[in-house]
């Protein structure tokens, strides 16, 4: 059996999922994170771009910003759809690996590397959802993860 991996080539990462699934995911963000309801579409779009970058860079330890992590966590709740998405774009599961000790970085690639990887996949980065390394509050500089729990795509 041959598995064909679909590499994202679309300018709009929302096109990586069906419009129905995108609507379900953004509705869930609006319901679960009302303080970010006005950003739900952008959060999910950037989460999909992030996941496409993870697919294209296995083992790189890319990590999301705190807001983008909301989109990733939301997608993870839809396990069947998430598993099919990962198989289709990466040929593997894109595992979510949080640090065991929140606030400490897990050796992830850092925010600058993650942003570069997203751009290299052909997607636009919404800078409002990706604080720069200089904004990192954990003191880790470029190596810090913006996710509150240090979440990265598992390098395993």
RADA-V284651 format. One record per helix or strand. SS is the DSSP state (2 for helix, 1 for strand). FROM is the first residue (numbers start at 1). TO is the last residue. Records with the same first field share a line. If there is no record, write none. Layout:
SS->FROM-TO  FROM-TO
This chain:
2->13-16  19-32  34-56  66-77  79-90  111-120  127-129  133-135  141-143
1->96-97  152-153
